[in-house]
Amino acid sequence: MKYLLVYPLGLLSLATVLLAQPAAAPAAAKPPAAPQRNPAMDAFYKLGPDSQPMEGVPKGTISGAKVIASQVFPGTQHTYYVYVPAQYDPAKPTPVMIFNDGQAMMKAPGDVQGQNVMDNLIYRREIPVMIGVFINPGRRPDQPEPPEPDGGWGDKTTNRPDEYNTPNDKYARVIVEELMPALKKEYNISPDPDLHGIMGASSGGCAAFATAWFRPNDFHKVITIVGSFTDLRGEYIYPELVAESERKPIRIFMQDGRNDNRSPANLKRDWFYQSVRLMEALTKKGYEVNYTWGIGNHGQKQGGAVFPEMMRWLWRDQPVSTDPNDKVERSFRTVPPAAP
């Protein structure tokens, strides 16, 4: 038996039309978005509770401005401010932490607020009781203190570029031969270099490292935030100096961001590249190194956010008691009673 296959006229006509149509052209791909030239990556970093005043925590005091004339840089002077924790005992030799670009490191509200961090960590016994010194870049008496009107840190109006950026021992001499003797006249500063720390951001980070590098018998602890180890005044030479020199007793915590002043055409002027290069040289040589690489730009945002952890790591070797019956060790550091 034969069967006759019959299509409905409407369906057959529709199929014929569809088969006769040319294939649709693929949609044109959208061009990729142009990369943002200066992404504000620092916006992702915020100060945490350890950097803020906390209720119930004894607050240290910050002195008025003190000034010392410089013999290392004739004709200039340095203004500095001294943080004294509430728990300071003049009878006990005390550690010291120096902050380059002091005006920025103690600014409140600011990106670091170092005095709040010391208040909180000292109270919880996470760092030893210590003196903090916020020292500004050197300047002539006729020059203003930073910051500059446009928000700069003094590169245009002070001796900051000569002091902080040149890879020599001159700024180390300011700290060791001029600042430290002035401090010891007023405070009981420990002579132990293991109890001397110094930190800075950008060019101030270079100056902090140079202080310990050129005066390793005086300073052992260093923090650098977005250090300018680049070709400003030849600071990119440090990795080679580290490689060819005997290891020095320096402990260092470094921070930088992947968007910190990048320069593909000239790596000597690439901030992030040079910071990583110095970290690798120090690590290979066997130094005590800790570091954190974020996503940020050139600034203190990430460094300020992690500064409490930097201090915990840097000062982690403070003496502790493991006696379970030592109730003093297991309590907060309170203010010592006033002498009768």
C-alpha positions as CSV (number, residue, x, y, z in Angstrom):
1,M,0.0,0.0,0.0
2,K,1.3,3.5,-0.9
3,Y,0.9,6.4,1.5
4,L,0.7,10.0,0.3
5,L,2.5,12.5,2.7
6,V,0.6,15.8,2.7
7,Y,1.9,19.0,4.3
8,P,-0.5,21.8,5.2
9,L,0.0,24.6,2.8
10,G,0.7,27.2,5.5
11,L,3.5,25.2,7.2
12,L,5.1,24.4,3.9
13,S,5.2,28.0,2.9
14,L,6.7,29.1,6.2
15,A,9.4,26.5,6.1
16,T,10.3,27.5,2.5
17,V,10.6,31.1,3.5
18,L,12.8,30.3,6.6
19,L,15.1,28.1,4.6
20,A,15.5,30.7,2.0
21,Q,16.7,33.4,4.4
22,P,20.5,34.0,4.7
23,A,22.1,33.3,8.1
24,A,22.0,36.3,10.5
25,A,25.3,38.1,11.0
26,P,26.8,37.7,14.5
27,A,26.4,40.8,16.7
28,A,29.5,43.1,16.6
29,A,31.6,42.6,19.8
30,K,31.8,45.7,22.0
31,P,35.3,47.2,22.3
32,P,36.9,46.7,25.7
33,A,36.6,49.6,28.1
34,A,39.6,51.8,28.2
35,P,41.6,51.1,31.4
36,Q,41.3,53.8,34.1
37,R,44.6,55.7,34.2
38,N,44.6,56.5,37.9
39,P,42.3,54.1,39.7
40,A,41.5,55.3,43.2
41,M,42.4,51.9,44.7
42,D,43.3,53.5,48.1
43,A,39.6,54.0,48.7
44,F,39.4,50.3,49.7
45,Y,41.6,50.8,52.8
46,K,40.1,52.2,56.0
47,L,41.4,52.6,59.5
48,G,40.3,50.0,62.0
49,P,39.4,50.2,65.7
50,D,43.1,49.9,66.8
51,S,43.8,53.3,65.1
52,Q,40.9,55.1,66.8
53,P,40.5,56.4,70.4
54,M,39.0,53.7,72.6
55,E,36.9,54.3,75.6
56,G,38.7,53.3,78.8
57,V,42.2,53.3,77.3
58,P,44.6,55.7,79.0
59,K,45.7,58.4,76.6
60,G,49.3,59.5,76.2
61,T,50.3,63.1,75.9
62,I,51.9,64.8,72.9
63,S,54.3,67.6,73.8
64,G,54.3,71.0,72.2
65,A,56.7,71.7,69.3
66,K,60.4,71.2,70.2
67,V,63.1,72.5,67.8
68,I,66.7,71.4,67.4
69,A,69.2,73.2,65.1
70,S,71.0,70.9,62.7
71,Q,74.8,70.7,62.3
72,V,74.5,68.0,59.7
73,F,72.5,70.3,57.4
74,P,73.8,73.8,58.5
75,G,71.2,76.5,58.5
76,T,68.2,74.2,59.0
77,Q,66.3,73.0,62.1
78,H,63.9,70.2,62.9
79,T,60.6,70.5,64.7
80,Y,59.5,67.4,66.6
81,Y,56.8,66.3,69.0
82,V,57.1,63.7,71.7
83,Y,54.3,61.2,72.6
84,V,54.6,60.0,76.2
85,P,52.3,57.1,77.0
86,A,50.2,57.2,80.2
87,Q,52.2,54.2,81.5
88,Y,55.6,55.8,81.1
89,D,57.9,55.3,84.2
90,P,60.8,57.7,84.2
91,A,62.7,55.3,86.3
92,K,62.8,52.6,83.6
93,P,64.8,52.7,80.3
94,T,62.1,53.0,77.6
95,P,62.0,52.0,73.9
96,V,61.5,54.7,71.3
97,M,59.8,54.8,67.9
98,I,60.6,57.6,65.5
99,F,58.1,58.8,62.9
100,N,59.5,60.6,59.9
101,D,57.1,63.2,58.4
102,G,55.8,63.5,61.9
103,Q,53.2,66.1,61.0
104,A,51.4,63.5,58.8
105,M,51.9,60.5,61.1
106,M,50.2,62.1,64.0
107,K,47.6,64.1,62.1
108,A,44.1,63.4,63.5
109,P,41.9,62.6,61.6
110,G,44.6,61.2,59.4
111,D,45.8,58.1,57.6
112,V,48.0,56.7,60.4
113,Q,47.2,58.4,63.8
114,G,50.2,56.7,65.4
115,Q,49.5,58.0,68.8
116,N,46.1,56.2,69.0
117,V,47.7,52.9,67.8
118,M,50.4,53.2,70.6
119,D,47.7,54.0,73.2
120,N,45.7,50.9,72.3
121,L,48.5,48.4,71.8
122,I,50.4,49.5,74.9
123,Y,47.3,49.1,77.0
124,R,46.7,45.6,75.8
125,R,50.4,44.6,76.2
126,E,50.8,44.0,72.5
127,I,53.8,46.3,72.3
128,P,56.0,47.6,75.1
129,V,55.6,50.9,76.7
130,M,57.4,53.3,74.4
131,I,58.1,56.9,73.6
132,G,57.0,58.1,70.2
133,V,58.7,60.9,68.4
134,F,57.1,62.7,65.4
135,I,59.8,64.6,63.6
136,N,59.2,66.9,60.7
137,P,61.6,67.4,57.7
138,G,64.3,70.0,58.3
139,R,63.8,73.6,57.1
140,R,65.3,77.0,57.3
141,P,63.8,79.3,59.9
142,D,62.2,81.3,57.1
143,Q,60.5,78.3,55.6
144,P,57.0,77.1,56.7
145,E,56.4,73.7,58.4
146,P,54.7,71.2,56.1
147,P,52.2,70.5,54.9
148,E,52.4,72.8,51.9
149,P,49.3,74.7,50.7
150,D,48.6,72.1,48.1
151,G,48.8,69.3,50.6
152,G,52.4,68.2,49.9
153,W,54.7,67.0,52.6
154,G,57.4,69.7,52.3
155,D,59.2,68.7,49.1
156,K,58.8,72.2,47.7
157,T,59.3,74.2,50.9
158,T,61.7,72.2,53.2
159,N,64.9,70.2,53.1
160,R,62.9,67.0,52.8
161,P,64.3,65.9,49.3
162,D,68.0,66.3,50.4
163,E,67.4,64.6,53.8
164,Y,65.1,61.7,52.9
165,N,66.0,60.8,49.3
166,T,69.8,60.8,49.2
167,P,71.2,57.3,50.0
168,N,73.9,58.4,52.4
169,D,74.3,58.6,56.2
170,K,73.5,62.3,56.7
171,Y,69.9,61.9,57.8
172,A,70.9,59.0,60.0
173,R,73.3,61.4,61.7
174,V,70.4,63.8,62.3
175,I,68.5,61.1,64.2
176,V,71.5,59.5,66.0
177,E,73.7,62.5,66.7
178,E,71.1,65.3,67.1
179,L,67.6,64.0,67.9
180,M,68.5,61.1,70.3
181,P,70.8,63.2,72.6
182,A,68.0,65.8,72.9
183,L,65.5,63.1,73.8
184,K,67.8,61.6,76.4
185,K,68.1,64.9,78.2
186,E,64.3,64.8,78.9
187,Y,63.4,61.1,78.9
188,N,64.8,57.8,80.0
189,I,65.5,56.3,76.6
190,S,66.9,52.8,76.5
191,P,70.4,52.6,75.0
192,D,69.6,49.2,73.4
193,P,69.4,49.5,69.6
194,D,66.9,46.5,69.7
195,L,64.6,49.0,71.4
196,H,65.0,51.7,68.8
197,G,62.5,51.8,65.8
198,I,62.0,54.2,63.0
199,M,59.4,54.4,60.3
200,G,58.3,56.6,57.3
201,A,56.2,56.7,54.2
202,S,57.4,57.4,50.6
203,S,60.7,59.3,50.8
204,G,60.4,59.1,54.6
205,G,60.5,55.3,54.3
206,C,63.8,55.6,52.5
207,A,65.1,57.8,55.3
208,A,63.9,55.3,57.9
209,F,65.7,52.4,56.1
210,A,68.8,54.6,55.6
211,T,68.9,55.3,59.4
212,A,69.1,51.6,60.2
213,W,71.3,50.8,57.3
214,F,74.0,53.4,57.9
215,R,73.7,53.3,61.7
216,P,73.0,49.6,62.5
217,N,74.5,49.9,66.0
218,D,71.8,52.5,66.9
219,F,68.6,51.4,65.1
220,H,67.4,47.8,64.5
221,K,63.7,48.2,63.7
222,V,62.2,49.7,60.6
223,I,58.8,50.2,58.9
224,T,58.4,51.5,55.4
225,I,55.2,52.5,53.7
226,V,55.3,52.9,49.9
227,G,59.0,53.5,50.2
228,S,60.5,55.6,47.3
229,F,63.4,53.3,46.6
230,T,63.6,54.7,43.1
231,D,65.7,57.0,41.0
232,L,64.8,60.3,42.8
233,R,68.3,60.6,44.2
234,G,69.6,57.1,43.3
235,E,67.8,55.1,46.0
236,Y,67.4,52.1,43.7
237,I,70.9,51.0,44.7
238,Y,69.9,49.5,48.0
239,P,69.3,45.9,46.7
240,E,72.9,45.8,45.4
241,L,74.2,47.2,48.7
242,V,72.3,44.6,50.6
243,A,73.7,41.8,48.4
244,E,77.3,42.8,48.7
245,S,77.3,43.8,52.4
246,E,77.4,41.7,55.5
247,R,74.0,41.1,57.0
248,K,73.1,43.8,59.6
249,P,70.8,43.4,62.6
250,I,67.8,45.0,61.0
251,R,64.2,43.9,61.3
252,I,61.9,45.5,58.7
253,F,58.2,45.5,57.7
254,M,57.5,46.8,54.2
255,Q,54.2,47.8,52.5
256,D,53.5,48.9,49.0
257,G,50.7,48.8,46.4
258,R,50.5,47.4,42.9
259,N,49.4,50.8,41.6
260,D,52.2,52.8,43.3
261,N,53.7,55.0,40.7
262,R,54.3,52.4,38.0
263,S,56.8,53.1,35.2
264,P,57.0,50.3,32.6
265,A,59.4,52.5,30.4
266,N,61.8,53.0,33.3
267,L,61.9,50.5,36.1
268,K,64.3,52.6,38.1
269,R,61.3,55.0,38.5
270,D,58.8,52.2,39.3
271,W,58.0,52.4,43.0
272,F,56.3,49.0,43.4
273,Y,59.0,47.2,41.4
274,Q,61.8,48.6,43.4
275,S,60.1,47.9,46.8
276,V,59.7,44.3,45.8
277,R,63.3,44.2,44.6
278,L,64.6,45.4,47.9
279,M,62.4,43.0,49.8
280,E,63.7,40.1,47.7
281,A,67.3,41.2,48.3
282,L,66.8,41.4,52.1
283,T,65.0,38.1,52.2
284,K,67.8,36.3,50.2
285,K,70.4,37.8,52.6
286,G,68.6,36.4,55.6
287,Y,67.1,39.5,57.1
288,E,64.0,39.5,59.3
289,V,61.5,40.7,56.7
290,N,57.8,41.0,56.7
291,Y,55.8,42.6,53.9
292,T,52.4,43.2,52.4
293,W,51.6,44.1,48.8
294,G,48.1,45.6,48.3
295,I,46.3,47.1,45.4
296,G,46.7,50.8,46.4
297,N,48.3,53.9,44.9
298,H,51.1,56.0,46.3
299,G,49.9,57.1,49.8
300,Q,49.4,56.0,53.4
301,K,46.0,54.4,53.2
302,Q,46.9,50.8,53.2
303,G,50.0,51.4,55.3
304,G,47.9,53.2,57.9
305,A,45.3,50.5,57.9
306,V,47.8,47.7,58.6
307,F,50.1,49.9,60.9
308,P,48.8,48.2,64.1
309,E,49.8,44.8,62.8
310,M,53.2,46.2,61.6
311,M,53.8,47.4,65.2
312,R,52.8,44.0,66.7
313,W,55.2,42.2,64.4
314,L,58.1,44.7,64.8
315,W,57.9,44.6,68.6
316,R,56.9,41.0,69.1
317,D,60.1,40.1,71.1
318,Q,59.1,42.2,74.1
319,P,59.6,40.1,77.3
320,V,56.6,38.2,78.5
321,S,55.7,36.1,81.6
322,T,54.2,32.7,81.1
323,D,53.4,32.2,84.8
324,P,49.7,31.5,85.0
325,N,49.7,33.1,88.4
326,D,51.1,36.4,87.1
327,K,48.0,38.5,87.3
328,V,49.9,41.7,86.3
329,E,51.0,40.1,83.0
330,R,47.4,39.0,82.4
331,S,45.9,42.4,83.0
332,F,45.7,45.6,81.0
333,R,48.5,48.1,81.5
334,T,47.1,50.8,83.7
335,V,48.5,54.1,84.7
336,P,51.0,53.7,87.6
337,P,49.9,55.3,90.8
338,A,51.3,58.8,91.5
339,A,54.3,59.1,93.7
340,P,53.3,60.2,97.3
